[in-house]
């Protein structure tokens, strides 16, 4: 298994919109990708940063996406 770790800076007051976008657009797209297993996203307490960990069968699957 391979994990991709991504850190993103969020615009002010955008955490709720970011969460909706991940749930409605990003996750459905990821679920169609070869080797995708799951994703966990965290948002900092001040809503300024998001951390996404996606889990893949292989490094090659993650890099192909």
N, CA, C and O atoms as CSV, one atom per row, in Angstrom:
chain,resi,resn,atom,element,x,y,z
A,1,UNK,N,N,0.847,-1.178,0.000
A,1,UNK,CA,C,0.000,0.000,0.000
A,1,UNK,C,C,0.889,1.236,0.000
A,1,UNK,O,O,1.988,1.229,0.554
A,2,UNK,N,N,0.394,2.293,-0.629
A,2,UNK,CA,C,1.116,3.561,-0.757
A,2,UNK,C,C,0.194,4.687,-0.309
A,2,UNK,O,O,-0.998,4.679,-0.616
A,3,UNK,N,N,0.746,5.656,0.415
A,3,UNK,CA,C,-0.037,6.803,0.878
A,3,UNK,C,C,0.522,8.080,0.276
A,3,UNK,O,O,1.729,8.323,0.294
A,4,UNK,N,N,-0.372,8.881,-0.252
A,4,UNK,CA,C,0.007,10.216,-0.735
A,4,UNK,C,C,-0.466,11.217,0.317
A,4,UNK,O,O,-1.620,11.186,0.744
A,5,UNK,N,N,0.433,12.097,0.726
A,5,UNK,CA,C,0.166,13.088,1.777
A,5,UNK,C,C,0.255,14.472,1.139
A,5,UNK,O,O,1.305,14.851,0.621
A,6,UNK,N,N,-0.843,15.227,1.172
A,6,UNK,CA,C,-0.888,16.546,0.541
A,6,UNK,C,C,-1.335,17.578,1.574
A,6,UNK,O,O,-2.303,17.359,2.304
A,7,UNK,N,N,-0.625,18.696,1.629
A,7,UNK,CA,C,-0.985,19.802,2.518
A,7,UNK,C,C,-1.403,20.979,1.648
A,7,UNK,O,O,-0.690,21.358,0.719
A,8,UNK,N,N,-2.566,21.556,1.953
A,8,UNK,CA,C,-3.101,22.669,1.165
A,8,UNK,C,C,-3.422,23.849,2.068
A,8,UNK,O,O,-3.958,23.675,3.162
A,9,UNK,N,N,-3.099,25.027,1.616
A,9,UNK,CA,C,-3.484,26.253,2.307
A,9,UNK,C,C,-4.874,26.638,1.807
A,9,UNK,O,O,-5.111,26.680,0.599
A,10,UNK,N,N,-5.788,26.917,2.726
A,10,UNK,CA,C,-7.155,27.283,2.361
A,10,UNK,C,C,-7.345,28.791,2.426
A,10,UNK,O,O,-6.757,29.470,3.268
A,11,UNK,N,N,-8.166,29.297,1.535
A,11,UNK,CA,C,-8.535,30.712,1.594
A,11,UNK,C,C,-9.420,30.931,2.818
A,11,UNK,O,O,-10.060,29.999,3.306
A,12,UNK,N,N,-9.450,32.149,3.301
A,12,UNK,CA,C,-10.280,32.481,4.463
A,12,UNK,C,C,-11.735,32.113,4.201
A,12,UNK,O,O,-12.267,32.365,3.120
A,13,UNK,N,N,-12.362,31.521,5.193
A,13,UNK,CA,C,-13.783,31.154,5.151
A,13,UNK,C,C,-14.135,30.175,4.029
A,13,UNK,O,O,-15.257,30.202,3.523
A,14,UNK,N,N,-13.205,29.321,3.638
A,14,UNK,CA,C,-13.486,28.386,2.548
A,14,UNK,C,C,-13.513,26.923,2.981
A,14,UNK,O,O,-13.685,26.044,2.136
A,15,UNK,N,N,-13.350,26.637,4.262
A,15,UNK,CA,C,-13.272,25.250,4.722
A,15,UNK,C,C,-14.539,24.465,4.396
A,15,UNK,O,O,-14.451,23.318,3.957
A,16,UNK,N,N,-15.702,25.051,4.598
A,16,UNK,CA,C,-16.958,24.339,4.314
A,16,UNK,C,C,-17.083,24.040,2.825
A,16,UNK,O,O,-17.475,22.937,2.443
A,17,UNK,N,N,-16.756,25.007,1.990
A,17,UNK,CA,C,-16.813,24.792,0.541
A,17,UNK,C,C,-15.788,23.745,0.111
A,17,UNK,O,O,-16.075,22.908,-0.745
A,18,UNK,N,N,-14.604,23.789,0.696
A,18,UNK,CA,C,-13.570,22.794,0.406
A,18,UNK,C,C,-14.078,21.393,0.732
A,18,UNK,O,O,-13.922,20.469,-0.067
A,19,UNK,N,N,-14.685,21.237,1.903
A,19,UNK,CA,C,-15.211,19.938,2.321
A,19,UNK,C,C,-16.281,19.446,1.355
A,19,UNK,O,O,-16.270,18.274,0.977
A,20,UNK,N,N,-17.196,20.304,0.951
A,20,UNK,CA,C,-18.240,19.916,-0.014
A,20,UNK,C,C,-17.625,19.492,-1.342
A,20,UNK,O,O,-18.057,18.507,-1.941
A,21,UNK,N,N,-16.632,20.223,-1.800
A,21,UNK,CA,C,-15.984,19.892,-3.072
A,21,UNK,C,C,-15.310,18.530,-3.001
A,21,UNK,O,O,-15.414,17.732,-3.933
A,22,UNK,N,N,-14.625,18.264,-1.908
A,22,UNK,CA,C,-13.982,16.955,-1.741
A,22,UNK,C,C,-15.032,15.853,-1.770
A,22,UNK,O,O,-14.862,14.859,-2.474
A,23,UNK,N,N,-16.107,16.015,-1.020
A,23,UNK,CA,C,-17.135,14.977,-0.929
A,23,UNK,C,C,-17.892,14.773,-2.234
A,23,UNK,O,O,-18.181,13.634,-2.600
A,24,UNK,N,N,-18.220,15.844,-2.941
A,24,UNK,CA,C,-19.091,15.738,-4.118
A,24,UNK,C,C,-18.345,15.611,-5.441
A,24,UNK,O,O,-18.904,15.099,-6.411
A,25,UNK,N,N,-17.092,16.067,-5.503
A,25,UNK,CA,C,-16.367,16.035,-6.769
A,25,UNK,C,C,-15.096,15.195,-6.724
A,25,UNK,O,O,-14.869,14.352,-7.591
A,26,UNK,N,N,-14.273,15.429,-5.713
A,26,UNK,CA,C,-12.972,14.767,-5.674
A,26,UNK,C,C,-13.102,13.278,-5.362
A,26,UNK,O,O,-12.566,12.448,-6.097
A,27,UNK,N,N,-13.800,12.930,-4.292
A,27,UNK,CA,C,-13.915,11.513,-3.924
A,27,UNK,C,C,-14.576,10.660,-5.005
A,27,UNK,O,O,-14.077,9.571,-5.287
A,28,UNK,N,N,-15.673,11.100,-5.622
A,28,UNK,CA,C,-16.241,10.282,-6.700
A,28,UNK,C,C,-15.245,10.042,-7.842
A,28,UNK,O,O,-15.218,8.957,-8.422
A,29,UNK,N,N,-14.434,11.045,-8.161
A,29,UNK,CA,C,-13.434,10.889,-9.211
A,29,UNK,C,C,-12.328,9.922,-8.768
A,29,UNK,O,O,-11.910,9.060,-9.540
A,30,UNK,N,N,-11.862,10.067,-7.537
A,30,UNK,CA,C,-10.815,9.180,-7.038
A,30,UNK,C,C,-11.273,7.728,-7.002
A,30,UNK,O,O,-10.502,6.821,-7.316
A,31,UNK,N,N,-12.522,7.508,-6.621
A,31,UNK,CA,C,-13.038,6.133,-6.529
A,31,UNK,C,C,-13.023,5.402,-7.869
A,31,UNK,O,O,-13.067,4.172,-7.903
A,32,UNK,N,N,-12.962,6.135,-8.957
A,32,UNK,CA,C,-12.918,5.528,-10.291
A,32,UNK,C,C,-11.492,5.194,-10.736
A,32,UNK,O,O,-11.296,4.538,-11.759
A,33,UNK,N,N,-10.502,5.647,-9.967
A,33,UNK,CA,C,-9.109,5.461,-10.364
A,33,UNK,C,C,-8.596,4.086,-9.946
A,33,UNK,O,O,-8.908,3.585,-8.866
A,34,UNK,N,N,-7.809,3.500,-10.824
A,34,UNK,CA,C,-7.208,2.189,-10.547
A,34,UNK,C,C,-6.346,2.274,-9.285
A,34,UNK,O,O,-5.497,3.157,-9.159
A,35,UNK,N,N,-6.575,1.356,-8.367
A,35,UNK,CA,C,-5.750,1.238,-7.179
A,35,UNK,C,C,-6.136,2.131,-6.019
A,35,UNK,O,O,-5.558,2.008,-4.939
A,36,UNK,N,N,-7.099,3.029,-6.206
A,36,UNK,CA,C,-7.501,3.905,-5.106
A,36,UNK,C,C,-8.207,3.093,-4.034
A,36,UNK,O,O,-9.069,2.270,-4.342
A,37,UNK,N,N,-7.841,3.321,-2.761
A,37,UNK,CA,C,-8.447,2.585,-1.648
A,37,UNK,C,C,-9.303,3.499,-0.761
A,37,UNK,O,O,-10.434,3.145,-0.427
A,38,UNK,N,N,-8.779,4.663,-0.379
A,38,UNK,CA,C,-9.526,5.531,0.541
A,38,UNK,C,C,-8.818,6.883,0.647
A,38,UNK,O,O,-7.692,7.051,0.178
A,39,UNK,N,N,-9.502,7.839,1.271
A,39,UNK,CA,C,-8.892,9.141,1.554
A,39,UNK,C,C,-9.414,9.647,2.884
A,39,UNK,O,O,-10.586,9.477,3.222
A,40,UNK,N,N,-8.522,10.267,3.627
A,40,UNK,CA,C,-8.879,10.916,4.887
A,40,UNK,C,C,-8.388,12.357,4.787
A,40,UNK,O,O,-7.231,12.605,4.448
A,41,UNK,N,N,-9.270,13.299,5.085
A,41,UNK,CA,C,-8.915,14.716,5.011
A,41,UNK,C,C,-9.113,15.361,6.375
A,41,UNK,O,O,-10.131,15.149,7.034
A,42,UNK,N,N,-8.141,16.139,6.782
A,42,UNK,CA,C,-8.189,16.868,8.046
A,42,UNK,C,C,-8.120,18.362,7.752
A,42,UNK,O,O,-7.426,18.788,6.830
A,43,UNK,N,N,-8.842,19.153,8.539
A,43,UNK,CA,C,-8.778,20.612,8.421
A,43,UNK,C,C,-8.338,21.167,9.772
A,43,UNK,O,O,-8.856,20.769,10.815
A,44,UNK,N,N,-7.381,22.087,9.743
A,44,UNK,CA,C,-6.851,22.662,10.979
A,44,UNK,C,C,-7.953,23.394,11.751
A,44,UNK,O,O,-8.976,23.781,11.186
A,45,UNK,N,N,-7.725,23.573,13.030
A,45,UNK,CA,C,-8.745,24.198,13.879
A,45,UNK,C,C,-9.029,25.645,13.491
A,45,UNK,O,O,-10.112,26.156,13.778
A,46,UNK,N,N,-8.078,26.311,12.844
A,46,UNK,CA,C,-8.334,27.689,12.404
A,46,UNK,C,C,-8.779,27.751,10.936
A,46,UNK,O,O,-8.872,28.835,10.359
A,47,UNK,N,N,-9.051,26.591,10.337
A,47,UNK,CA,C,-9.550,26.473,8.955
A,47,UNK,C,C,-8.591,27.019,7.897
A,47,UNK,O,O,-9.019,27.317,6.781
A,48,UNK,N,N,-7.320,27.156,8.221
A,48,UNK,CA,C,-6.376,27.729,7.256
A,48,UNK,C,C,-5.638,26.680,6.430
A,48,UNK,O,O,-4.996,27.007,5.432
A,49,UNK,N,N,-5.732,25.421,6.850
A,49,UNK,CA,C,-4.951,24.375,6.199
A,49,UNK,C,C,-5.738,23.070,6.164
A,49,UNK,O,O,-6.471,22.742,7.097
A,50,UNK,N,N,-5.570,22.337,5.074
A,50,UNK,CA,C,-6.164,21.005,4.962
A,50,UNK,C,C,-5.046,20.015,4.668
A,50,UNK,O,O,-4.102,20.320,3.940
A,51,UNK,N,N,-5.168,18.839,5.239
A,51,UNK,CA,C,-4.224,17.755,4.985
A,51,UNK,C,C,-5.026,16.580,4.463
A,51,UNK,O,O,-5.990,16.139,5.090
A,52,UNK,N,N,-4.620,16.081,3.313
A,52,UNK,CA,C,-5.315,14.944,2.703
A,52,UNK,C,C,-4.343,13.777,2.578
A,52,UNK,O,O,-3.236,13.923,2.059
A,53,UNK,N,N,-4.771,12.637,3.054
A,53,UNK,CA,C,-4.015,11.399,2.901
A,53,UNK,C,C,-4.838,10.462,2.036
A,53,UNK,O,O,-5.931,10.048,2.421
A,54,UNK,N,N,-4.313,10.132,0.872
A,54,UNK,CA,C,-5.009,9.169,0.019
A,54,UNK,C,C,-4.211,7.874,0.014
A,54,UNK,O,O,-2.981,7.883,0.049
A,55,UNK,N,N,-4.929,6.769,-0.029
A,55,UNK,CA,C,-4.327,5.448,0.070
A,55,UNK,C,C,-4.531,4.698,-1.240
A,55,UNK,O,O,-5.637,4.648,-1.779
A,56,UNK,N,N,-3.448,4.120,-1.740
A,56,UNK,CA,C,-3.428,3.470,-3.046
A,56,UNK,C,C,-2.821,2.078,-2.923
A,56,UNK,O,O,-2.043,1.808,-2.008
A,57,UNK,N,N,-3.182,1.209,-3.842
A,57,UNK,CA,C,-2.602,-0.136,-3.861
A,57,UNK,C,C,-1.091,-0.066,-4.070
A,57,UNK,O,O,-0.332,-0.739,-3.373
A,58,UNK,N,N,-0.656,0.752,-5.036
A,58,UNK,CA,C,0.772,0.856,-5.340
A,58,UNK,C,C,1.162,2.315,-5.565
A,58,UNK,O,O,0.310,3.171,-5.804
A,59,UNK,N,N,2.442,2.578,-5.485
A,59,UNK,CA,C,2.965,3.908,-5.785
A,59,UNK,C,C,2.654,4.275,-7.232
A,59,UNK,O,O,2.338,5.428,-7.529
A,60,UNK,N,N,2.742,3.314,-8.117
A,60,UNK,CA,C,2.468,3.552,-9.531
A,60,UNK,C,C,1.023,3.989,-9.755
A,60,UNK,O,O,0.761,4.863,-10.582
A,61,UNK,N,N,0.081,3.386,-9.021
A,61,UNK,CA,C,-1.328,3.791,-9.135
A,61,UNK,C,C,-1.495,5.251,-8.712
A,61,UNK,O,O,-2.177,6.021,-9.389
A,62,UNK,N,N,-0.876,5.628,-7.603
A,62,UNK,CA,C,-0.980,7.006,-7.114
A,62,UNK,C,C,-0.349,7.981,-8.096
A,62,UNK,O,O,-0.897,9.056,-8.338
A,63,UNK,N,N,0.773,7.626,-8.652
A,63,UNK,CA,C,1.455,8.516,-9.589
A,63,UNK,C,C,0.719,8.621,-10.917
A,63,UNK,O,O,0.802,9.649,-11.589
A,64,UNK,N,N,0.002,7.576,-11.304
A,64,UNK,CA,C,-0.754,7.602,-12.558
A,64,UNK,C,C,-1.913,8.581,-12.467
A,64,UNK,O,O,-2.320,9.169,-13.469
A,65,UNK,N,N,-2.442,8.752,-11.262
A,65,UNK,CA,C,-3.528,9.711,-11.062
A,65,UNK,C,C,-2.951,11.092,-11.075
A,65,UNK,O,O,-3.684,12.069,-10.924
